Amino acid sequence: MSFLISLDDVAQGNRRSFLSKSGLLLSGAAVALLAGEDALAAKGAKEGEEDIRILNTALGAELEAIAAYQVGAESGLLKKPVLDLAVTFQGHHKEHADILAKTIAKLGGKAVTAKEKYTFPTEKLKSQEDVLRFAAGLEKGAVSAYLGAVPLFGNRDLAKAAASILGDEAMHWAVLRNALGEAPVPAAFMS
Amino acid sequence: MKNLAAALAFALAGGAALAAPPASVGDPKAGQAVYERCLACHALEYDRTGPRHCGLFGRRAGSVPGFAYSDAMKRSRIVWDEKTLNMFMANPLKTVPGTSMGYAGIPDKAERKALIAYLKQAGRSPACR
């Protein structure tokens, strides 16, 4: 099979060659974009296909998170102040999605858009606690997803931006756990 | 103080990596904890940013109807089993360059084995029937 590569190769990786091919030309461009300096960012727009794929995957997950919080907010199960919390967190995900989409576009990619319909386990959401636990699971997964994406970016500025989002997701997770009456930060490390 | 120094030395020597929950080899329960890392994008029963995991074993990669796979995954000719999952999860982008799964992978062999054990068990659960 064509994909079969020895695990030694996998362990060694080809990150160095990847870095030399892709991200370095964009160094500084993404940060410029994230800071609003669009013209400067556009200069490096033809490189970094891998970075664009990673950003698009993150964008897809952010768009789904927005939809998930919408389901939670409209469920009638969330009471204030938890409802306000959910709406605030949804707003953060909207900001993440917005900046990711703009960055993808500036790097020359085509940003994914929200699906017409998302599937959520609504039949299992019967109480505020259920919704909080579902949201906490998504947020924890988001932390892990960004943690797994950060080291992959050829452009270190994109890695930095993704790490910034990771920090926000981790705060969401901790606050949701706290709202559930659980230890907000259960361990010293995330994986 | 000596204990603190020893702990710091341990951390600097790689304790951060070792601090991940110890996974029993092939233990589905440990694998379920590892699976929580996947929950931003995957679910067992339905497609999300990533495809569903029910029916994974024996399935050809890129073949869930209606899911928008990368061309790389569709062309990979992978059939998912313990061996191919182990390889892919060790380093997805190295194993299938061009995959949409922008995730560095799970470097710990025991964690991969536990995750595979969980996925196998979950695949036989009522949720996947």
Interface residues (C-beta under 8 A of the other chain):
Chain A: M1 S2 F3 L4 I5 L7 D9 V10 A11 G13 N14 E50 R53 I54 L55 N56 T57 A58 G60 A61 E64 Y118 T119 P121 G137 L138 K140 G141 A142 V143 S144 A145 G148 A149 P151 L152 A187 A188 F189 S191
Chain B: A16 A19 A20 P21 E36 R37 C38 L39 A40 C41 A43 E45 Y46 D47 R48 T49 S70 R75 S76 R77 I78 T84 M87 A90 N91 L93 K94 T95 V96 G98 T99 S100 M101 G102 Y103 A104 G105 P107
